């Protein structure tokens, strides 16, 4: 009986198994078709790096060009010749030193003492009336800055001349223009006074500059601006001279 029942059910079971096989084959075919068309997308998704794995953006460093020694137009009579190393003492003989010092911005920077003692008339520093006994006559200050004097040595004339502007570091006074022509400048009344074996002074009409000799070279140590109102009788004469000088002070 059991064998008969199994025999009777075999066609129905066979049909079910056949339908299951067809469905399975269709599913497999559909899966293969989808995989074929979607392989590029899948590969792209797989190959894309995660945000954590992404390389950081490149850092661009902008390098600024080196500044020019001085942006102002070059005045006739000078050139740029900045020193490439330590500035050396030109001479322990004072006048030889002074000629080199007067004509080189680098030399002035190197051989100006730190600090320099400046003495100026009190009325010039504070704009008070000259000769007024209510105020001191002089004011003395110390400053850490290189010399900014305007006298130069003109080797063609063999004398000191007055320059129209200061020398800056890197500038050298040559006395000739870009075409090799001599640049004329007013001759300045400059004298040298030997105060002692180690102290010398440069005497100008309105200024006394003191240099002291140290172990390695000479150094500018003091700058004294003379009083143009020295000896005036207070108050009338001093005030009249001050009125005469008014345009200068108004432009200060």
C-alpha positions as CSV (number, residue, x, y, z in Angstrom):
1,X,0.0,0.0,0.0
2,X,2.8,2.4,0.9
3,X,4.6,1.7,-2.3
4,X,1.4,2.3,-4.2
5,X,0.8,5.7,-2.5
6,X,4.4,6.8,-3.3
7,X,3.9,5.7,-6.9
8,X,0.7,7.6,-7.2
9,X,2.3,10.8,-5.7
10,X,5.5,10.7,-7.8
11,X,4.1,12.7,-10.8
12,X,2.9,15.5,-8.6
13,X,6.1,15.7,-6.7
14,X,8.1,15.6,-10.0
15,X,6.1,18.6,-11.3
16,X,6.8,20.6,-8.1
17,X,10.4,19.8,-8.3
18,X,10.5,20.9,-12.0
19,X,8.8,24.2,-11.2
20,X,11.3,24.8,-8.3
21,X,14.2,24.1,-10.7
22,X,12.9,26.5,-13.3
23,X,12.4,29.2,-10.6
24,X,16.0,28.6,-9.4
25,X,17.4,28.8,-12.9
26,X,15.6,32.1,-13.6
27,X,16.8,33.6,-10.3
28,X,20.4,32.6,-11.2
29,X,20.1,34.0,-14.7
30,X,18.6,37.3,-13.4
31,X,21.4,37.5,-10.8
32,X,24.1,37.0,-13.4
33,X,22.5,39.6,-15.6
34,X,22.4,42.2,-12.8
35,X,26.0,41.4,-11.8
36,X,27.1,41.9,-15.4
37,X,25.5,45.3,-15.9
38,X,26.4,46.5,-12.4
39,X,30.0,45.4,-12.2
40,X,31.3,48.9,-13.2
41,X,29.4,50.6,-10.5
42,X,30.3,48.0,-7.9
43,X,34.0,48.4,-8.9
44,X,33.8,52.2,-8.6
45,X,32.2,52.0,-5.2
46,X,34.7,49.5,-4.0
47,X,37.7,51.5,-5.4
48,X,36.6,54.9,-3.9
49,X,38.6,55.7,-0.7
50,X,36.9,56.5,2.5
51,X,37.1,60.0,3.9
52,X,39.5,58.8,6.5
53,X,41.8,57.4,3.8
54,X,41.7,60.4,1.5
55,X,45.1,62.2,1.1
56,X,45.2,65.7,2.8
57,X,45.2,68.7,0.3
58,X,48.6,69.9,-0.8
59,X,49.9,72.9,1.2
60,X,51.1,75.8,-1.1
61,X,53.7,78.1,0.5
62,X,53.9,81.5,-1.1
63,X,57.4,82.8,-0.9
64,X,57.7,86.6,-0.8
65,X,60.5,88.1,-2.9
66,X,63.4,89.6,-0.9
67,X,63.0,93.3,-0.4
68,X,65.2,95.7,-2.3
69,X,67.9,97.4,-0.2
70,X,66.0,100.7,-0.7
71,X,63.0,101.6,-2.9
72,X,63.8,105.2,-3.3
73,X,65.5,106.4,-6.5
74,X,69.2,106.4,-6.4
75,X,70.7,109.8,-6.0
76,X,73.6,110.9,-8.2
77,X,76.9,110.2,-6.6
78,X,76.1,107.0,-4.8
79,X,75.8,103.3,-5.6
80,X,74.5,100.2,-3.8
81,X,77.4,98.0,-2.6
82,X,76.1,96.2,0.5
83,X,78.7,94.3,2.5
84,X,78.6,90.5,2.3
85,X,80.3,89.9,5.6
86,X,81.7,91.6,8.6
87,X,82.6,95.3,8.0
88,X,86.2,95.8,8.9
89,X,87.9,98.9,10.3
90,X,89.4,100.9,7.5
91,X,92.2,102.3,9.6
92,X,93.2,103.2,13.1
93,X,94.5,106.5,11.7
94,X,91.6,108.8,12.4
95,X,91.3,110.9,9.2
96,X,91.7,107.8,6.9
97,X,88.9,106.2,9.0
98,X,86.7,109.3,8.8
99,X,86.8,109.5,5.0
100,X,85.7,105.8,4.8
101,X,83.1,106.4,7.5
102,X,81.6,109.5,5.8
103,X,81.1,107.7,2.5
104,X,79.6,104.3,3.6
105,X,76.2,103.6,5.1
106,X,77.4,100.2,6.3
107,X,80.4,101.7,7.9
108,X,78.3,104.2,9.7
109,X,76.0,101.5,10.9
110,X,78.9,99.4,12.2
111,X,81.0,102.1,13.9
112,X,78.4,104.1,15.7
113,X,78.4,103.4,19.4
114,X,75.3,102.0,21.1
115,X,74.1,104.3,22.5
116,X,75.2,107.7,21.2
117,X,74.9,110.7,23.5
118,X,73.0,113.5,21.8
119,X,73.1,117.1,23.2
120,X,70.7,119.6,21.7
121,X,69.4,123.0,22.7
122,X,66.4,122.7,25.0
123,X,64.3,125.2,23.1
124,X,65.0,123.2,19.9
125,X,63.7,119.9,21.5
126,X,60.7,121.4,23.2
127,X,59.9,124.5,21.1
128,X,60.3,127.0,23.9
129,X,61.7,130.5,23.5
130,X,65.5,130.5,23.2
131,X,67.3,132.1,26.1
132,X,64.4,131.8,28.5
133,X,65.9,131.4,31.9
134,X,62.9,129.5,33.0
135,X,64.1,126.5,31.0
136,X,67.4,124.6,30.9
137,X,69.8,125.5,28.1
138,X,70.6,122.0,27.0
139,X,68.9,118.6,26.8
140,X,70.9,115.4,26.7
141,X,69.5,112.1,25.5
142,X,70.9,108.6,24.5
143,X,69.8,107.0,21.3
144,X,70.5,103.6,19.7
145,X,70.7,104.6,16.0
146,X,73.4,104.9,13.4
147,X,74.9,108.2,12.4
148,X,72.9,110.2,9.9
149,X,75.3,113.0,9.1
150,X,75.5,114.5,5.6
151,X,79.1,115.3,5.1
152,X,81.1,113.2,2.6
153,X,84.7,113.1,1.4
154,X,85.1,114.1,-2.3
155,X,88.3,112.4,-3.5
156,X,88.4,114.5,-6.6
157,X,88.4,117.8,-4.8
158,X,90.4,116.4,-1.8
159,X,88.0,117.9,0.7
160,X,84.7,117.3,2.5
161,X,81.4,118.3,0.9
162,X,77.8,118.6,2.0
163,X,75.5,115.9,0.7
164,X,71.7,116.6,0.2
165,X,70.6,113.3,1.9
166,X,71.7,110.6,4.3
167,X,73.3,107.4,3.4
168,X,71.4,104.2,4.1
169,X,72.9,100.8,4.8
170,X,74.2,99.4,1.5
171,X,74.9,102.8,0.0
172,X,78.4,104.2,-0.8
173,X,79.1,107.7,-1.8
174,X,81.3,107.7,-5.0
175,X,81.1,111.4,-6.1
176,X,80.2,110.4,-9.7
177,X,76.9,109.8,-11.5
178,X,75.9,106.8,-13.6
179,X,77.8,108.3,-16.6
180,X,81.0,108.8,-14.6
181,X,80.6,112.6,-14.3
182,X,81.7,114.3,-11.1
183,X,78.7,115.4,-8.9
184,X,79.2,118.9,-7.6
185,X,78.3,119.5,-4.0
186,X,78.9,122.5,-1.7
187,X,82.2,122.3,0.2
188,X,81.5,122.1,4.0
189,X,83.6,123.9,6.6
190,X,84.9,120.8,8.5
191,X,87.8,120.7,10.8
192,X,89.3,117.8,12.8
193,X,90.5,118.4,16.4
194,X,92.6,115.9,18.3
195,X,91.3,116.0,21.9
196,X,93.6,113.3,23.2
197,X,95.3,110.1,21.9
198,X,92.0,108.3,21.9
199,X,89.5,111.1,21.3
200,X,88.9,113.1,18.1
201,X,86.3,115.6,17.2
202,X,84.8,116.7,13.9
203,X,83.9,120.4,14.0
204,X,81.1,121.6,11.7
205,X,79.5,125.1,11.7
206,X,76.5,123.9,13.8
207,X,77.7,120.6,15.2
208,X,80.5,118.8,17.1
209,X,80.8,115.1,16.6
210,X,83.1,113.1,19.0
211,X,84.8,109.8,18.1
212,X,86.6,107.5,20.5
213,X,89.2,104.9,19.7
214,X,88.5,101.5,21.0
215,X,90.5,98.3,20.7
216,X,89.2,97.4,17.3
217,X,88.4,100.8,15.7
218,X,87.0,104.3,16.1
219,X,83.4,104.8,17.1
220,X,81.1,107.8,17.0
221,X,80.0,108.3,20.6
222,X,78.7,111.9,21.0
223,X,76.8,114.4,18.8
224,X,76.4,117.9,20.0
225,X,74.2,120.3,18.1
226,X,75.3,123.9,18.7
227,X,72.9,126.6,19.7
228,X,72.3,129.2,17.0
229,X,70.9,131.6,19.6
230,X,74.0,131.4,21.8
231,X,74.8,134.7,23.5
232,X,71.5,136.5,22.6
233,X,70.2,139.0,25.2
234,X,67.0,137.8,26.8
235,X,64.3,138.6,26.1
236,X,64.2,141.1,23.2
237,X,67.1,140.0,21.1
238,X,66.4,136.3,21.6
239,X,62.7,136.8,20.6
240,X,63.6,138.8,17.6
241,X,65.9,136.1,16.4
242,X,63.2,133.5,17.1
243,X,60.8,135.5,15.0
244,X,63.3,135.5,12.2
245,X,63.6,131.7,12.5
246,X,59.8,131.2,12.7
247,X,59.3,129.7,9.2
248,X,61.7,126.9,10.1
249,X,59.9,126.0,13.3
250,X,56.5,126.3,11.7
251,X,57.6,123.6,9.2
252,X,58.7,121.2,12.0
